[in-house]
Amino acid sequence: MSTAYISEVLPIPGIRGPSVDIGALVEEGKEVTSHCEPDLAHRRVSWKPEGHNTWHWLGNKINYIEMGDPSKPALLLIHGFGVSSFHFRHNLPELSKNYHVYAFDMLGFGCSSMPVQDYEPEVWRDQTIAFVQEVIGRPTAIAGNSLGGLAALYAAASQKLQHLVTGCILMNAALRFKSTEPKHAFVSTKCEEDQANPKLITKMWGSFQRLVLGASFEFTKQPERIEKVLRHVYAVNTANVDGELIESIKHSSLHENAAEVYYRVLSKNGAGTKIFADDLLAQLKCPLMLCWGTKDPWFKTDACEKIQALYKQTLRVDVSAGHCPHDENPDDVNSAIHSFMSASC
């Protein structure tokens, strides 16, 4: 992905699905964990700028939402670039009827800490592994959208976590394939002076990138711009591009480290991660479902075909939606996840 490309990928919403009736569960005498408050009138989780629960990881505060009966199968949801666990506002209440559901804010996003550090894909892989081991502590299915899809697959394929992963669900995951890489490396035509001072050129280019991305960040955090991007990515139904979603995205952009974190995430991942789906799928040991928005302007359905060719244990569900099907068309996504979990996890 190019820097310009990933800067547009701000995970987005969809059609509202039914919610869990917490009161009914309590009356039945079941133990229910719900540290977030579902808006039952609108059948969704409400936006809380202060966050929900806090898990401490490597000196950082990680915000997460937890809902459902702890005796039921565990499910972890991982958001994409630019958003937070709130992006699963229409999924958590419904899925928690049948599962013990978690959703965390990835390091550098949402209400989690935003340390100034490098942001390689391994950061979110390790966060996912540690969260399953330390917070959930039992077999878990992992689902992710966009950048969160990469984190989900990377963690599920890890030898450290394979024994605890019951299934992996990818929703328009930001994956890179060897088959799409150029056969021949680009040959630079820099002048002799440039070649004689590679460190100087690298530093100058880095400074230029920082300037451009800094200006882009100030522009894209404006509510009008956020809404425009969301409406572009919600390719079929923009009903869930609402004030709460826009505010949740804007909120994290106001953090004092946000611009620097934004730059570091894009500079490390914007041109395409060095991690290939081919290698991760070769290590995966669990059932896999693709829940793909067929109208995604960036991650086309040909990615699904490549995954299916590489991993035979793949179930594919096409969803009438754009890049973030879970929020744009939550009813269909919730139904697909439930069917997959019931049969495979």
Buried (B, 14 or more C-beta within 10 A) or exposed (E): BEBEBBBBBBBBBBBBBBBBBBEEBEEEEEEBBBEBEBBBEBBBBEBBEEBBBBBEBEEBBBBBBBBBBEEBBBBBBBBBBBBBBBBBBBBBBBBBBBBBBBBBBBBBBBBBBBBEBEBBBBBBBBBBBBBBBEBBEEBBBBBBBBBBBBBBBBBBBBEEBBEBBBBBBBBBBBBBBEEEEEEEEEEEEEEEEEEEEEEEBEEEEEEEBBEBBBEBBEEBBEEEBBBBBBEBBBBBBBEBBBEBBBBBBBBBBEBEBBBBBBBBBBBBBBEBBEBBBBEBBEEBEBBBBBBBBBBBBBBEBEBBEBBBEBBEBBBBBBBBBBBBBBBBBBBBBBBBBBEBBEEBB
